[in-house]
Amino acid sequence: MKRILPLEEGDFYLSKEGYKVFTEQYHLKRGYCCESNCRHCPYGFDPRGKR
């Protein structure tokens, strides 16, 4: 079961379009890669299948 993490300062920023962009800090706190090709993924996910 996935747990819900409360957002803290530094976990995200808003893009110029108004979207929430999660930072490396948040991804590390979450503890796993969701394989959604996140901009700041610290886990090295490559959508072309190369890690």
C-alpha positions in Angstrom: 0.0 0.0 0.0 1.3 3.4 -0.9 1.5 5.9 1.9 0.6 9.6 1.6 3.5 11.9 2.4 2.7 15.4 3.6 4.3 18.0 1.3 7.1 20.1 2.9 9.0 23.2 1.7 11.4 22.1 -1.1 9.3 19.1 -2.2 8.0 20.9 -5.3 7.8 24.1 -7.2 5.3 25.5 -9.7 6.2 25.6 -13.4 5.4 28.7 -15.4 2.3 26.9 -16.6 1.2 26.3 -13.0 1.9 22.6 -12.7 3.4 21.1 -9.5 6.9 19.8 -10.3 8.3 17.4 -7.7 12.0 17.9 -6.7 14.7 15.2 -6.2 14.2 15.8 -2.4 10.5 14.6 -2.7 11.4 11.6 -4.8 14.1 10.5 -2.4 11.7 10.9 0.5 9.0 8.9 -1.4 11.6 6.1 -1.8 10.8 4.6 -5.2 10.6 5.4 -8.9 7.1 5.7 -10.3 8.5 5.3 -13.9 6.6 8.4 -15.1 9.7 10.1 -16.5 9.8 12.8 -13.8 12.0 15.8 -14.5 14.0 15.4 -11.3 14.0 11.6 -10.9 17.1 10.5 -8.8 16.6 6.9 -9.7 17.8 7.1 -13.3 14.6 6.0 -15.0 14.9 6.0 -18.8 11.6 5.6 -20.7 13.5 3.9 -23.6 14.3 1.0 -21.3 17.9 1.8 -20.4 18.7 2.3 -16.7 
